[in-house]
Amino acid sequence: MFKEAILRLKKHQFLFEELVKRDFKKKYKRTVLGMLWSVLSPLFQLLVMSIVFTKLFGRGMEHYTIYLFSGNLLFAFFKESTTSGMHSLMQNANIIKKINLPKYIFLLSKEVSSCINFGLTLIIYFLFVVIDGVPITWRFLMLLYPIVFMLIFNIGFGFILSAMFVLFKDIQYLYDVFTLMLMYLSAVFYTTDVFSPAMQKLFYCNPIYCYITYFRNIVLYQTVPSIVLHSLCAVYAVAALAIGCIVYKKLNYKFVYYM
């Protein structure tokens, strides 16, 4: 199945590349600063969150700005990637109804655009790490692990959302509420130390918290994450992709009728 999907993607490689370029240009069309907003937007969010939460949660905590930035960086990547993925089919309904091509191309093009934005912000993140005096070690190479699996997770989740959004337009409003709730459950701006050991374990039921925790373990705590955390990152990603593919394939034939 995946081999066939890759071959079809290669067959439509030109269209895929043009979709990525279009999505990226469209996002910054008629803006003065253009691509700089990919960097400035998360920085403004970080500034606001730092002002609000430093005195509440970061008092006496070393490198709290990096702690906050780590959580905000990955959660923003998840939200942008899945939200744009959710709208990927409906935004290209006119093309889908006229041309016979694999519809997942539109979702994957959104994921690539989100990855580019994430990569730009990641550069600023590392600058903050250096400025804040956090030592950079060989372990930083391991950050590729959660990034790759989070990308896979986002694609799988995007498959589910895009398929459901074609059939149920209300999903976009419910998803806004869901992501807001998920942000508060992902320990973006607070530590889980204030909770009991049993409650702390429940946080690992949240995939986004696992990816954020992996990042913080490497950058802030200079430790290699446990085998359990490695496993959770991989299992959540593979499970999301598998479920996403099943849902997408099952509902695929209905898309044209609801667009």
C-alpha positions, 0 to 999 in steps of 0.5 A, spaced: 500 500 500 505 504 502 509 502 496 504 504 491 502 510 494 510 512 493 510 510 486 503 515 485 506 520 488 513 520 484 508 520 478 505 526 480 511 529 483 511 536 479 504 537 481 506 536 488 512 541 488 507 546 485 502 545 490 507 546 496 510 552 492 503 555 492 501 553 499 507 557 501 506 563 497 499 563 498 500 564 506 504 570 505 501 573 499 500 581 500 504 581 507 510 586 507 514 581 511 513 575 508 516 569 510 519 572 516 512 571 519 514 564 520 519 566 525 516 572 528 509 569 529 512 564 534 516 569 537 511 574 539 507 568 542 513 566 546 513 573 548 506 573 550 506 567 554 513 568 557 510 575 560 504 571 563 507 565 565 514 566 568 512 569 574 506 563 575 510 557 573 517 559 571 519 562 578 526 560 580 526 555 574 532 555 570 532 556 563 524 557 563 524 560 556 527 554 553 522 550 557 516 554 554 519 555 547 520 547 547 513 546 548 510 552 544 514 550 538 512 542 538 505 544 539 504 549 534 507 544 529 502 539 531 496 544 530 498 548 524 500 541 520 493 538 522 489 544 521 492 545 514 491 538 513 484 538 515 482 543 510 487 540 504 481 536 500 476 542 501 480 547 499 482 543 492 475 541 491 475 544 484 481 540 482 479 534 485 472 534 481 475 535 475 482 531 475 483 524 477 489 524 481 491 521 488 487 526 493 493 525 499 497 529 495 494 535 497 494 533 504 502 531 504 503 538 500 500 541 506 505 537 511 511 539 507 509 547 508 508 546 515 515 542 516 518 548 512 515 553 517 517 548 523 524 548 520 525 556 520 522 556 527 527 551 529 533 555 527 530 561 532 529 556 537 537 553 537 539 561 537 535 562 543 538 555 546 545 558 545 543 565 548 540 562 554 547 558 555 544 551 554 550 547 552 549 543 545 551 536 545 551 530 541 545 528 544 541 534 539 542 529 533 537 525 537 532 531 536 531 528 529 527 522 532 521 526 535 521 530 529 520 524 524 515 521 528 511 527 530 511 528 522 508 521 521 503 522 527 501 529 524 500 526 517 496 520 520 492 525 524 491 529 518 488 523 514 483 522 519 481 530 520 481 531 512 476 525 511 471 527 516 471 535 514 469 533 507 463 529 511 462 533 517 463 541 517 462 542 524 469 538 525 473 545 524 469 548 530 470 542 535 477 541 533 479 548 535 476 546 542 480 540 542 486 543 540 485 548 546 484 543 551 490 539 548 494 545 549 493 545 557 494 537 557 501 538 554 504 541 559 506 547 554 507 552 560 507 548 566 511 542 569 508 536 571 512 535 578 506 539 582 502 532 580 502 526 584 506 520 580 500 517 578 497 523 575 504 524 572 504 517 568 497 519 565 500 525 561 504 520 557 497 518 554 497 524 550 502 523 544 504 531 544 506 531 551 511 525 549 514 529 543 515 535 547 518 531 553 523 528 549 525 534 546 526 537 553 530 531 556 535 532 550 535 540 550 534 542 557 536 536 562 541 533 557 539 526 558 537 520 553 530 519 554 528 512 556 526 506 552 519 507 554 518 514 551 522 512 545 517 506 544 511 511 545 513 516 540 514 511 535 507 507 537 503 513 537 506 515 530 505 508 527 498 508 530 495 514 528 498 513 521 495 506 520 488 509 523 488 515 518 490 510 512 484 506 514 479 512 515 481 515 509 481 509 504 474 507 507 471 514 506 475 516 500 469 514 495 464 519 498 469 525 497 467 527 491 459 527 492 460 531 499 464 537 495 
